[in-house]
Amino acid sequence: MKFSLKGGRVIDPATQLDQVIDIHIANKKIIAIGDAPAHFSADWDIDVSHHIVCPGLIDLSVRLREPGAEHKGTIISETRAAACNGITTLCCPPDTNPVIDTPAVAELLQKRAEEAGMTKVLPLAALTQGLAGQHLASMGDLKEAGCIGVSNATSPIENTEVLRHAMEYAANVDMTIFLHAQDAWLGRAGCVHEGAYSVRLGLAGIPEESEVIDVARNLLLIELTGVKAHFCRLTSGRSVAMIADARSRGLPVTADVSAHHLFLTDLDIGEYNSQCHVHPPLRSERDKIGLRQGLLNGAIQAVCSDHQPHEADAKLTPFALTAAGISGLDSLLPLCLQLATELKVDLSTMLSWLTTQPAHILGISAGSLAINSPADICVINPHLEWTLTEDTMQSIGRNSPFLGWTFMGKVVHTVIDGRLVSTVC
């Protein structure tokens, strides 16, 4: 399959390219930018004039719900939804059922994703067996089975000695450890940010100290073991400051934030809006500002969807009993486009949070439009105004607090390994 994307504004944060220019694709790769090679004859051209052409997006956290919760989503449904939203590679946390703690589960997930033929899926391996925090998983075997890193997902490891040994093991097999900073006890019964608003609503709170304390513990152990570590879904401005300090001292740490934490706060819960029940919780306006500042100063490198689709009934019980999580694939890029406008940053900088930087965190060859790189490409119409509704969402999960929001800019084409896949949307 050979084709050309003609006349688009090509923005590649990896190569600092920002120019109206053609891209030519053949044999699953980008073979030329600008003039077509003499031997090249396209099967067809796609006119992308007045559109943005950028590397395919890389999402660091997508729950596919398969295996184990197929009533919420499947590999086919959610990788298709990801592709329709310009995401060409995604990272799947290990808290499936069964847990990704054996090579068999990791290989099964990748095989089904390959059969689906949509977005590429990179699984994270469980740090401990069954995510129970007691016995280490066989990280070396899981790495050979295709796992991109190790994580205990949102299950805290209470025993600091176990965590230290886990970091040493991960460092020994050269795997990045993905950390969710959360104290095992502080705020464990909570469902919202602890503050004046949680008191008003009468809901048990999760203090920001739950995150900050665990960030501090993890940073000390990272310094001790030398493991490469990535902090997932930071929510506290104080945590951001600690990560910035650690990076300035040369610690091998990176961090990401979910798109919804950059826009929503605990006040958006309003009168018990269960669509705003997320874990970790939405925090204060001060924290939201701190997270945005972390992106601007480089303490946070990536933005992800933290996609967690749910069936409608999961959000219909009293707030504290509802399932936590947002269906975020459909709102990831639109929110980031809006964020670029609000923060007054250029599109190349914003796109780096979704492409180049996540690729660096994962240690993969992606997130670039360089010659001979895989043809994973996203084409955006920046002038298209649209409203997020249940009908316009591609994911099975319709659980989003952004329903009814109007956005400017939408993905119109997605290319994965040289295949135009977004035509299924």
C-alpha positions as CSV (number, residue, x, y, z in Angstrom):
1,M,0.0,0.0,0.0
2,K,1.6,3.3,-1.2
3,F,0.0,6.7,-0.7
4,S,0.8,10.3,0.0
5,L,-0.6,12.9,2.4
6,K,-0.6,16.1,0.4
7,G,-0.5,19.7,1.5
8,G,-0.8,19.3,5.3
9,R,0.9,21.3,8.0
10,V,3.4,18.7,9.3
11,I,4.3,19.1,12.9
12,D,6.9,16.7,14.3
13,P,8.1,17.5,17.8
14,A,10.9,14.9,17.5
15,T,12.6,16.6,14.5
16,Q,11.3,20.2,15.2
17,L,9.6,20.2,11.8
18,D,6.6,22.6,11.4
19,Q,6.0,23.1,7.7
20,V,3.4,22.7,5.0
21,I,4.8,19.7,3.1
22,D,3.9,16.3,1.7
23,I,4.5,12.9,3.3
24,H,5.0,9.7,1.2
25,I,4.3,6.2,2.7
26,A,5.2,2.8,1.4
27,N,6.0,-0.6,3.0
28,K,4.6,0.4,6.4
29,K,7.1,3.3,6.6
30,I,7.5,7.0,5.9
31,I,9.8,6.9,2.9
32,A,10.0,10.6,2.1
33,I,8.9,14.1,3.2
34,G,8.7,16.8,0.6
35,D,9.3,15.6,-3.0
36,A,8.4,12.0,-3.7
37,P,11.3,9.7,-4.6
38,A,11.8,9.0,-8.3
39,H,10.8,5.4,-8.0
40,F,7.7,6.2,-6.0
41,S,4.2,5.8,-7.5
42,A,1.3,6.4,-5.1
43,D,-1.8,4.2,-5.3
44,W,-3.7,7.3,-4.2
45,D,-3.3,10.7,-2.7
46,I,-5.1,12.2,0.3
47,D,-5.6,15.9,0.3
48,V,-4.9,17.1,3.9
49,S,-4.7,20.9,3.1
50,H,-5.5,23.1,6.1
51,H,-5.0,20.0,8.3
52,I,-2.3,19.2,10.9
53,V,-0.3,16.1,10.3
54,C,1.6,14.8,13.3
55,P,3.0,11.5,14.7
56,G,0.4,9.1,16.0
57,L,-0.5,9.7,19.6
58,I,0.9,7.5,22.4
59,D,-1.4,6.9,25.4
60,L,0.3,5.8,28.6
61,S,-2.8,4.3,30.3
62,V,-5.7,2.6,28.6
63,R,-7.8,0.0,30.3
64,L,-9.1,-2.3,27.5
65,R,-11.2,-4.3,30.0
66,E,-10.2,-7.5,28.3
67,P,-9.6,-10.0,29.7
68,G,-12.1,-10.1,32.6
69,A,-14.5,-7.2,32.1
70,E,-15.7,-7.5,28.6
71,H,-19.1,-6.0,29.5
72,K,-17.3,-2.7,29.9
73,G,-15.1,-2.9,26.8
74,T,-13.1,-5.3,24.6
75,I,-9.7,-5.2,22.9
76,I,-11.5,-4.8,19.6
77,S,-13.8,-2.0,20.7
78,E,-11.3,0.1,22.6
79,T,-8.4,-0.2,20.2
80,R,-10.8,0.8,17.5
81,A,-11.9,3.8,19.6
82,A,-8.2,4.7,20.2
83,A,-7.4,4.5,16.5
84,C,-10.4,6.7,15.7
85,N,-9.0,9.3,18.1
86,G,-5.5,9.4,16.6
87,I,-3.9,7.0,19.1
88,T,-1.6,4.6,17.3
89,T,0.1,3.0,20.4
90,L,-1.3,2.5,23.9
91,C,0.0,1.1,27.2
92,C,-2.3,-1.3,29.1
93,P,-1.9,-1.5,32.9
94,P,-1.6,-5.0,34.4
95,D,-4.8,-5.0,36.5
96,T,-6.8,-7.2,34.1
97,N,-8.5,-10.5,35.2
98,P,-6.4,-12.5,35.2
99,V,-3.6,-10.2,36.1
100,I,-0.7,-9.8,33.6
101,D,1.7,-11.6,35.9
102,T,2.5,-14.5,33.5
103,P,3.9,-14.6,30.0
104,A,0.8,-16.4,28.8
105,V,-1.6,-13.5,29.7
106,A,0.8,-11.0,28.2
107,E,1.1,-12.9,25.0
108,L,-2.7,-13.5,24.8
109,L,-3.4,-9.8,25.1
110,Q,-0.9,-8.9,22.4
111,K,-2.2,-11.6,20.1
112,R,-5.8,-10.4,20.4
113,A,-4.7,-6.8,19.8
114,E,-2.8,-7.9,16.7
115,E,-5.8,-9.8,15.4
116,A,-7.9,-6.6,16.0
117,G,-5.6,-4.8,13.6
118,M,-6.1,-1.4,15.2
119,T,-3.9,0.5,17.8
120,K,-0.7,-1.2,18.9
121,V,-0.9,-2.5,22.5
122,L,2.0,-2.6,24.9
123,P,1.2,-4.3,28.2
124,L,2.7,-3.5,31.5
125,A,3.7,-6.5,33.6
126,A,2.6,-6.9,37.2
127,L,5.3,-6.0,39.7
128,T,4.1,-8.5,42.2
129,Q,2.1,-11.8,41.7
130,G,-1.6,-11.1,41.6
131,L,-0.8,-7.4,42.4
132,A,-0.9,-8.6,46.0
133,G,2.3,-6.8,47.0
134,Q,3.9,-9.9,48.6
135,H,5.9,-11.9,46.0
136,L,7.7,-10.5,43.0
137,A,6.5,-11.5,39.5
138,S,9.0,-13.0,37.1
139,M,9.9,-9.7,35.4
140,G,12.6,-11.2,33.1
141,D,10.1,-13.7,31.6
142,L,7.5,-11.0,31.3
143,K,9.9,-8.7,29.5
144,E,10.7,-11.5,27.0
145,A,6.9,-11.9,26.5
146,G,6.7,-8.3,25.3
147,C,5.9,-6.3,28.4
148,I,7.2,-2.8,28.2
149,G,7.5,-2.1,31.9
150,V,6.3,-3.2,35.4
151,S,3.7,-1.8,37.7
152,N,1.5,-2.7,40.6
153,A,-1.2,-0.6,39.1
154,T,-3.3,1.1,41.8
155,S,-2.6,-1.6,44.4
156,P,-0.2,-0.1,47.0
157,I,2.8,-2.1,48.2
158,E,2.7,-1.8,51.9
159,N,6.0,-3.6,52.7
160,T,8.8,-1.2,51.8
161,E,11.3,-4.1,51.7
162,V,9.3,-5.8,49.1
163,L,9.2,-2.6,47.1
164,R,12.9,-2.1,47.4
165,H,13.6,-5.7,46.1
166,A,11.1,-5.1,43.3
167,M,13.0,-2.0,42.2
168,E,16.3,-3.8,42.4
169,Y,14.9,-6.6,40.2
170,A,13.4,-4.2,37.7
171,A,16.8,-2.3,37.5
172,N,18.6,-5.6,37.0
173,V,16.5,-6.6,34.0
174,D,16.4,-3.0,32.7
175,M,12.7,-2.4,33.0
176,T,11.1,0.9,33.9
177,I,8.9,0.7,37.0
178,F,5.5,2.6,36.7
179,L,4.4,3.9,40.1
180,H,1.0,5.0,41.3
181,A,1.9,7.1,44.4
182,Q,-0.7,6.2,47.1
183,D,-0.2,5.4,50.7
184,A,-1.7,2.0,51.6
185,W,-3.6,3.3,54.6
186,L,-4.0,7.1,54.5
187,G,-7.4,7.8,52.9
188,R,-7.9,4.2,51.9
189,A,-11.7,4.5,52.5
190,G,-12.0,7.8,50.7
191,C,-13.5,8.6,47.3
192,V,-12.8,12.3,46.8
193,H,-10.2,14.9,47.6
194,E,-10.1,15.6,51.4
195,G,-11.0,19.3,51.9
196,A,-13.8,21.6,52.7
197,Y,-15.9,20.3,49.8
198,S,-15.6,16.7,50.9
199,V,-16.8,17.8,54.3
200,R,-19.8,19.6,52.8
201,L,-20.8,16.6,50.7
202,G,-20.3,14.2,53.7
203,L,-17.9,12.0,51.7
204,A,-14.8,10.3,53.0
205,G,-11.7,12.1,51.7
206,I,-8.3,11.1,50.4
207,P,-5.7,13.8,51.5
208,E,-3.1,14.9,49.1
209,E,-0.6,13.7,51.7
210,S,-1.5,10.1,50.7
211,E,0.2,10.8,47.3
212,V,3.0,13.1,48.6
213,I,4.1,10.6,51.3
214,D,4.4,7.8,48.8
215,V,6.2,10.0,46.3
216,A,8.8,10.7,49.0
217,R,9.2,7.0,49.8
218,N,9.5,6.0,46.2
219,L,12.1,8.7,45.5
220,L,14.3,7.6,48.3
221,L,14.1,4.0,47.1
222,I,14.8,5.1,43.5
223,E,17.9,6.9,44.7
224,L,18.9,3.7,46.6
225,T,18.4,1.3,43.7
226,G,19.0,3.3,40.6
227,V,15.9,2.0,38.9
228,K,14.3,4.0,36.1
229,A,10.9,5.1,37.4
230,H,7.8,6.7,36.0
231,F,5.2,8.3,38.2
232,C,1.7,7.8,36.9
233,R,-1.2,10.2,37.1
234,L,0.1,12.8,39.6
235,T,-2.6,15.0,41.2
236,S,-0.8,17.2,43.7
237,G,1.2,20.3,43.1
238,R,3.5,19.3,46.0
239,S,4.2,16.0,44.3
240,V,5.1,17.9,41.1
241,A,7.6,20.0,43.0
242,M,9.2,16.9,44.5
243,I,9.6,15.3,41.0
244,A,11.1,18.5,39.7
245,D,13.7,18.5,42.5
246,A,14.5,14.8,41.9
247,R,15.0,15.4,38.2
248,S,17.3,18.4,38.9
249,R,19.4,16.1,41.1
250,G,19.7,13.6,38.2
251,L,17.4,10.9,39.4
252,P,16.0,8.8,36.4
253,V,12.4,9.7,37.0
254,T,9.6,10.9,34.7
255,A,5.9,11.6,35.3
256,D,2.5,12.0,33.6
257,V,-0.9,13.5,34.3
258,S,-4.3,12.6,33.1
259,A,-6.1,15.1,30.8
260,H,-9.1,15.3,33.2
261,H,-6.9,16.4,36.1
262,L,-5.8,19.4,34.0
263,F,-9.3,20.7,33.7
264,L,-11.5,19.5,36.6
265,T,-11.3,20.0,40.3
266,D,-13.2,18.6,43.3
267,L,-15.7,21.4,42.9
268,D,-16.8,19.9,39.6
269,I,-18.4,17.0,41.5
270,G,-21.2,19.5,42.2
271,E,-24.2,17.6,43.6
272,Y,-22.6,14.2,43.6
273,N,-21.8,14.0,39.9
274,S,-20.6,10.4,39.7
275,Q,-18.9,11.1,36.3
276,C,-16.3,13.0,38.3
277,H,-15.6,10.0,40.6
278,V,-12.1,9.1,39.6
279,H,-9.1,7.5,41.3
280,P,-6.8,9.3,42.1
281,P,-9.4,12.0,42.9
282,L,-9.9,15.4,41.4
283,R,-8.1,17.8,43.7
284,S,-8.1,21.5,44.4
285,E,-7.7,24.5,42.0
286,R,-4.3,25.1,43.4
287,D,-3.3,21.5,42.5
288,K,-4.7,21.9,39.0
289,I,-2.6,25.0,38.5
290,G,0.5,23.1,39.9
291,L,-0.1,20.3,37.4
292,R,-0.3,22.7,34.5
293,Q,2.9,24.4,35.7
294,G,4.6,21.0,35.9
295,L,3.9,20.5,32.2
296,L,5.3,23.9,31.3
297,N,8.5,23.5,33.4
298,G,9.2,19.9,32.3
299,A,8.6,18.2,35.7
300,I,5.7,16.4,33.9
301,Q,6.5,15.0,30.5
302,A,3.3,13.4,29.2
303,V,-0.5,13.6,29.2
304,C,-2.6,10.5,29.0
305,S,-6.3,9.6,28.9
306,D,-6.3,7.2,31.9
307,H,-9.1,5.6,29.9
308,Q,-11.5,3.5,32.1
309,P,-14.7,2.6,30.3
310,H,-17.8,1.6,32.4
311,E,-21.3,0.3,31.7
312,A,-24.0,2.9,32.5
313,D,-25.1,1.1,35.7
314,A,-21.7,1.5,37.2
315,K,-22.3,5.2,37.7
316,L,-25.9,5.1,38.9
317,T,-25.4,4.1,42.6
318,P,-24.7,6.6,45.4
319,F,-21.5,8.5,44.7
320,A,-19.2,6.6,47.0
321,L,-20.4,3.2,45.6
322,T,-20.0,4.1,41.9
323,A,-17.1,2.8,39.9
324,A,-14.2,5.2,39.6
325,G,-12.9,6.3,36.2
326,I,-13.5,8.2,33.0
327,S,-13.8,7.0,29.4
328,G,-11.1,9.3,28.2
329,L,-10.0,8.2,24.6
330,D,-12.5,10.6,22.9
331,S,-11.5,13.6,24.9
332,L,-7.7,13.2,25.1
333,L,-6.7,15.2,22.0
334,P,-9.5,17.8,22.1
335,L,-8.7,18.6,25.8
336,C,-5.0,18.9,24.9
337,L,-5.8,21.2,22.0
338,Q,-7.8,23.4,24.3
339,L,-5.0,23.3,26.9
340,A,-2.5,24.6,24.3
341,T,-4.8,27.5,23.7
342,E,-5.3,28.2,27.4
343,L,-1.6,27.9,28.3
344,K,-0.5,29.7,25.2
345,V,2.0,27.0,24.1
346,D,2.7,26.1,20.5
347,L,1.3,23.0,19.0
348,S,4.7,21.3,18.7
349,T,5.2,21.6,22.5
350,M,1.6,20.3,23.2
351,L,2.0,17.4,20.8
352,S,5.3,16.4,22.4
353,W,3.3,15.5,25.5
354,L,1.3,13.0,23.4
355,T,4.0,11.7,21.1
356,T,7.7,12.2,21.6
357,Q,7.8,12.2,25.4
358,P,5.6,9.1,25.9
359,A,7.8,7.3,23.4
360,H,10.9,8.2,25.4
361,I,9.3,7.1,28.6
362,L,8.4,3.7,27.1
363,G,11.7,3.4,25.3
364,I,10.1,2.7,22.0
365,S,10.8,3.8,18.4
366,A,7.7,5.8,17.8
367,G,6.4,9.4,18.2
368,S,8.3,10.7,15.2
369,L,7.8,11.3,11.5
370,A,11.5,10.7,10.6
371,I,12.3,9.0,7.3
372,N,12.2,5.2,7.6
373,S,10.2,5.4,10.9
374,P,7.0,3.4,11.2
375,A,4.1,5.2,9.4
376,D,2.0,5.9,12.5
377,I,0.4,9.2,11.7
378,C,-2.5,11.3,13.0
379,V,-4.3,13.9,10.8
380,I,-6.3,16.6,12.6
381,N,-8.8,19.1,11.3
382,P,-8.1,22.0,13.6
383,H,-11.0,24.1,12.3
384,L,-13.7,21.5,13.0
385,E,-16.0,22.5,15.8
386,W,-17.9,19.6,17.4
387,T,-19.6,18.5,20.6
388,L,-18.8,15.4,22.7
389,T,-22.0,13.4,23.1
390,E,-22.8,9.8,23.6
391,D,-23.4,9.5,19.8
392,T,-20.0,11.0,18.9
393,M,-18.0,8.8,21.4
394,Q,-16.2,5.8,19.9
395,S,-15.6,3.9,23.1
396,I,-18.2,1.5,24.5
397,G,-17.9,3.4,27.7
398,R,-19.9,6.7,27.7
399,N,-18.9,7.7,31.3
400,S,-17.4,11.1,30.7
401,P,-17.8,14.4,32.6
402,F,-17.1,16.2,29.3
403,L,-20.3,15.2,27.7
404,G,-21.8,18.4,26.2
405,W,-18.5,20.2,25.9
406,T,-17.8,21.8,22.6
407,F,-14.3,21.4,21.2
408,M,-12.3,22.8,18.3
409,G,-10.3,20.2,16.4
410,K,-10.9,16.6,15.6
411,V,-9.0,13.6,14.2
412,V,-10.0,12.8,10.6
413,H,-7.4,10.2,9.6
414,T,-5.2,7.8,11.4
415,V,-2.5,5.7,9.8
416,I,-1.0,2.7,11.6
417,D,1.9,0.9,10.1
418,G,1.1,2.4,6.7
419,R,-2.6,1.4,6.9
420,L,-5.3,4.0,6.8
421,V,-7.5,2.7,9.7
422,S,-9.7,5.6,10.8
423,T,-12.0,5.0,7.8
424,V,-13.8,2.5,10.1
425,C,-15.0,5.3,12.4
